[in-house]
Amino acid sequence: MNNLQLLWFFLIGVLFSGYFFLEGFDYGVGMSMHTLAKNEKERDQLVATIGPVWDGNEVWLITAGGAMFASFPFWYASLFSGYYLLLFTILFGLIIRGVSFEFRHKVEPSKKNFWNWTLTIGSFIVPFFFGIIFISMIQGMPLDANGNMTAHFTDYFNIFSIVGGVALTLLCYLHGLNYIALKTDGPIRHRARDYAKVLYYVLYAGLVVFAILLYLQTDFFKLHFATTLALVVLIVLLTVFANISVLKGKELAAFLASGLTLVSLVALLFTGLFPRVMISSISSKFDLLIKNASSTPYTLKIMSIVAITLLPFVLAYFAWTYYIFRKRVTADVAGYEE
């Protein structure tokens, strides 16, 4: 295993971390369309908070998939073929969610509710099924010596993976509530904080169940005890900090803490996988490792040069975008223009 292989394993983890930090609150806002907003005016207010940024946030997922394809083609092949139906379901969620922004803005008021529901449902589908994929992957899947996966329904859907799907969905929803409290003004801002105050206690119970299942269903504590324990503790501490920040009305601190909780979760999964990228439930001899799943050193070198060159511009663009749209959105907004 060389430094470039380690670098790109780390960078893919960073891309997924950025995706869930930024797109996580988008999903939370989408799920809030029918769980938090009380009328169409408030729904327009919610959409206006993410209207200028949601499509840019999705670029992190596209980049993560592209980076995986180029840097770890064997990982990409096993993951995308083995999880084809689940990834297709995620794609369906992304599509109905994406088109809902435009269609709800264009259609007549009597048909607007249909697109509000597609936004809500799509925003639920994506994090839930990503949770299913990531948790079933760290449990181990029936991967043979050639990297081919032949899985059954219970390999994908079991107690741990469903808990993971629900936990990731709840984390995104809370991240969205914290974002709404930070970006809006009026009754919905206070309602978002009130919802979060209650849901954090639900999340505490979920984290306990998640930690127990992580210990029982994976080898993370066996292979990486110190880092796994440290990251689990960090997730709990960030959750407590976010909860306290919500109670004290410190909206920015709560938002950053909930986002960093998602980042820590991705870090937990990637450090637990290391030095593997796919775990075989058939035999550890069939595990797909970083060292034999990557592209050639020349490919990784070229990719590294391109990434180092373009990354500052991409980060500057995102920073500028969020700076431009930093103001709170009031209930007077009637819609948004992309």
C-alpha positions in Angstrom: 0.0 0.0 0.0 1.5 3.3 -1.1 0.9 6.9 -0.1 -1.2 7.8 -3.1 -3.6 4.9 -2.4 -3.9 6.1 1.2 -4.4 9.6 0.0 -7.3 8.7 -2.3 -9.0 6.5 0.3 -8.8 9.5 2.6 -10.1 11.9 -0.1 -13.1 9.7 -0.9 -13.9 9.8 2.8 -13.6 13.6 2.8 -15.9 13.8 -0.2 -18.6 11.7 1.5 -18.1 13.7 4.6 -18.7 17.0 2.7 -21.7 15.5 1.0 -23.5 14.5 4.2 -22.5 17.8 5.9 -23.9 19.9 3.1 -26.6 17.7 1.5 -27.6 16.4 4.9 -29.4 19.6 5.9 -31.0 19.7 2.4 -32.6 16.4 3.1 -33.7 17.6 6.5 -35.3 20.6 5.0 -37.0 18.4 2.4 -38.4 16.1 5.1 -39.7 19.2 7.0 -42.0 20.2 4.2 -44.8 18.1 5.7 -43.6 17.5 9.2 -42.7 21.1 10.2 -44.3 23.6 7.8 -48.0 24.3 8.5 -49.0 26.0 5.3 -47.8 26.7 1.7 -46.2 30.0 2.7 -43.9 28.2 5.2 -43.1 25.6 2.6 -42.0 28.3 0.2 -39.9 29.7 3.0 -38.2 26.3 3.5 -37.5 25.8 -0.1 -36.0 29.3 -0.4 -33.4 28.4 2.3 -31.9 25.7 0.1 -33.0 26.8 -3.4 -29.7 28.4 -4.3 -27.4 25.7 -2.9 -29.0 22.2 -3.0 -27.8 21.3 -6.5 -24.3 22.5 -5.7 -24.3 20.3 -2.6 -25.1 17.2 -4.7 -21.9 17.7 -6.7 -20.0 16.2 -3.7 -21.8 12.9 -4.3 -21.1 12.9 -8.0 -17.5 13.8 -7.3 -17.2 11.0 -4.7 -18.6 8.4 -7.2 -16.3 9.7 -9.9 -13.3 9.6 -7.7 -14.1 6.1 -6.6 -14.4 5.0 -10.2 -11.1 6.5 -11.2 -9.0 5.7 -8.1 -10.5 2.4 -6.9 -12.2 0.8 -10.0 -12.5 -2.7 -8.3 -14.2 -1.1 -5.3 -16.5 0.8 -7.6 -17.4 -2.3 -9.6 -18.2 -4.5 -6.6 -20.1 -1.8 -4.8 -22.2 -0.5 -7.7 -23.0 -4.0 -9.0 -23.7 -5.5 -5.7 -25.9 -2.6 -4.6 -27.4 -1.9 -8.0 -31.1 -2.0 -6.9 -30.5 0.1 -3.7 -28.5 2.6 -5.6 -31.2 2.8 -8.3 -33.7 3.5 -5.5 -31.4 6.3 -4.3 -31.2 7.7 -7.8 -35.0 7.6 -8.0 -35.2 9.6 -4.8 -32.7 12.1 -6.1 -34.6 12.5 -9.4 -38.1 13.1 -7.9 -36.5 15.4 -5.3 -34.6 17.4 -7.9 -37.5 17.9 -10.3 -39.8 18.9 -7.5 -37.9 22.2 -6.9 -38.6 23.3 -10.4 -42.1 21.9 -10.9 -43.5 23.1 -7.6 -42.4 26.6 -8.7 -44.0 26.4 -12.1 -47.3 24.6 -11.6 -50.6 26.1 -10.6 -51.3 26.2 -6.8 -53.8 23.3 -6.9 -51.1 20.9 -8.2 -48.3 22.2 -6.0 -48.9 19.8 -3.1 -47.9 16.8 -5.3 -44.5 18.2 -5.8 -44.2 19.1 -2.1 -44.7 15.4 -1.4 -42.1 14.3 -4.0 -39.7 16.6 -2.3 -40.5 15.1 1.1 -40.4 11.5 0.0 -37.2 11.9 -2.1 -35.5 13.6 0.9 -36.4 10.6 3.0 -35.4 7.9 0.5 -31.9 9.0 -0.1 -30.4 9.1 3.5 -32.4 6.0 4.6 -31.0 3.9 1.8 -27.5 5.3 2.1 -27.7 4.2 5.7 -28.8 0.7 4.6 -25.9 0.5 2.1 -23.1 1.7 4.4 -24.1 -0.4 7.5 -24.7 -3.6 5.5 -21.3 -3.0 3.9 -19.4 -2.8 7.2 -21.2 -5.9 8.4 -19.8 -7.8 5.5 -21.4 -8.9 2.3 -21.1 -12.3 0.4 -18.2 -11.3 -1.8 -16.3 -14.1 -3.6 -12.7 -14.3 -4.7 -13.4 -12.3 -7.9 -15.1 -9.5 -6.1 -18.6 -10.5 -7.2 -21.4 -10.1 -4.7 -24.4 -12.5 -4.5 -26.5 -11.2 -1.7 -30.0 -12.0 -0.4 -32.6 -9.7 1.0 -31.5 -10.2 4.6 -27.9 -9.3 3.7 -29.2 -5.8 2.8 -32.0 -5.5 5.3 -31.4 -6.6 8.8 -31.7 -5.1 12.3 -28.4 -3.3 12.2 -28.8 -1.9 8.7 -32.3 -0.7 9.3 -31.2 1.0 12.6 -28.4 2.6 10.5 -30.8 3.8 7.9 -33.2 5.3 10.5 -30.3 6.8 12.4 -28.8 8.5 9.3 -32.3 9.8 8.4 -32.8 11.2 11.9 -29.4 12.8 11.9 -30.1 14.5 8.6 -33.5 15.6 9.8 -32.0 17.2 12.9 -29.3 18.8 10.8 -32.0 20.2 8.7 -34.0 21.5 11.7 -30.8 23.2 13.0 -30.3 24.8 9.5 -33.9 26.0 9.4 -33.5 27.6 12.8 -30.3 29.3 11.6 -31.6 30.4 8.2 -35.3 31.4 8.8 -37.2 33.9 10.8 -40.7 33.8 12.2 -42.8 30.9 13.7 -41.1 28.2 11.7 -37.7 29.1 13.2 -39.0 28.6 16.8 -40.9 25.4 15.8 -37.7 23.9 14.3 -35.9 24.4 17.6 -38.9 22.9 19.6 -38.9 19.8 17.4 -35.1 19.5 17.7 -35.3 19.7 21.5 -37.5 16.6 21.6 -35.8 14.6 18.8 -32.4 14.8 20.4 -33.6 12.5 23.2 -34.8 10.0 20.5 -31.4 10.2 18.9 -29.6 9.4 22.2 -31.5 6.1 22.4 -30.7 5.4 18.8 -27.0 6.0 19.4 -27.0 3.6 22.2 -28.6 0.9 20.1 -26.2 1.7 17.2 -23.1 1.5 19.4 -24.2 -1.9 20.8 -24.9 -3.3 17.3 -21.6 -1.9 16.0 -19.8 -3.9 18.7 -21.8 -7.1 18.1 -22.1 -7.0 14.3 -18.8 -5.7 13.1 -15.1 -6.3 13.8 -14.4 -2.5 14.3 -13.7 -2.8 18.0 -11.5 -5.9 17.5 -9.3 -4.4 14.7 -9.4 -0.7 15.6 -10.5 -0.5 19.2 -8.9 2.9 20.1 -10.1 4.8 17.0 -13.5 3.2 17.0 -14.1 4.0 20.6 -12.8 7.6 20.2 -15.1 8.3 17.2 -18.1 6.8 19.0 -17.4 9.0 22.0 -16.9 12.0 19.7 -20.3 11.3 18.0 -22.0 11.2 21.4 -20.2 14.4 22.6 -21.1 16.3 19.4 -24.7 15.2 19.8 -24.8 16.4 23.4 -23.2 19.7 22.4 -25.7 20.2 19.6 -28.5 19.5 22.0 -27.2 21.9 24.6 -26.7 24.5 21.8 -30.4 24.1 20.7 -31.6 24.5 24.3 -29.5 27.7 24.7 -30.6 29.1 21.3 -27.1 29.0 19.8 -28.2 28.1 16.3 -24.8 28.3 14.5 -23.2 26.1 17.1 -26.0 23.5 16.9 -25.8 23.5 13.1 -22.0 23.0 13.0 -22.2 20.3 15.7 -24.9 18.3 13.9 -22.9 18.6 10.7 -19.7 17.4 12.4 -21.7 14.5 13.8 -22.4 13.3 10.3 -18.7 13.8 9.4 -17.6 11.8 12.4 -20.0 9.0 11.4 -18.4 8.8 7.9 -14.9 8.9 9.6 -16.0 6.0 11.8 -17.1 3.9 8.8 -13.9 4.6 6.8 -11.5 4.0 9.7 -13.3 0.8 10.6 -13.0 -0.4 7.0 -9.3 0.3 6.7 -7.3 -1.3 5.1 -10.3 -2.8 3.4 -12.8 -1.2 1.1 -15.2 -4.1 1.0 -15.6 -6.9 3.6 -16.5 -10.4 2.6 -18.8 -12.4 4.9 -17.7 -15.6 3.1 -14.0 -15.4 4.1 -11.6 -12.7 5.1 -9.4 -13.9 2.3 -11.9 -12.4 -0.2 -11.9 -8.9 1.4 -11.2 -6.2 -1.1 -8.2 -4.2 0.1 -7.0 -0.7 -0.6 -3.8 -2.0 -2.0 -5.3 -4.3 -4.6 -8.5 -2.3 -5.5 -6.8 0.9 -6.7 -5.8 2.2 -10.1 -2.2 2.3 -11.3 0.3 4.7 -9.6 0.4 6.8 -12.7 -3.4 7.3 -12.7 -3.4 8.2 -9.0 -0.5 10.7 -9.6 -2.4 12.5 -12.4 -5.6 12.5 -10.4 -3.7 14.0 -7.4 -2.3 16.8 -9.5 -5.7 17.7 -10.9 -7.3 17.6 -7.5 -4.7 19.8 -5.9 -5.0 22.3 -8.7 -8.8 22.5 -8.8 -9.7 22.0 -5.1 -8.9 25.6 -4.0 -11.2 27.0 -6.7 -14.1 24.6 -5.7 -13.8 25.5 -2.0 -13.7 29.2 -2.8 -16.8 28.9 -4.9 -18.7 27.1 -2.1 -17.5 29.7 0.5 -18.6 32.6 -1.8 -22.0 31.0 -2.5 -22.9 30.5 1.2 -21.6 34.0 1.9 -23.8 35.6 -0.7 -26.9 33.7 0.6 -26.1 34.1 4.3 -29.2 36.2 5.2 -32.2 34.7 6.9 -35.3 33.9 4.8 -38.5 35.5 6.1 -42.1 34.2 5.7 -42.8 36.9 3.2 -40.9 35.1 0.5 -43.3 33.7 -2.1 -40.9 31.5 -4.0 -37.4 31.5 -5.3 -35.5 31.7 -8.6 -32.6 29.5 -9.3 
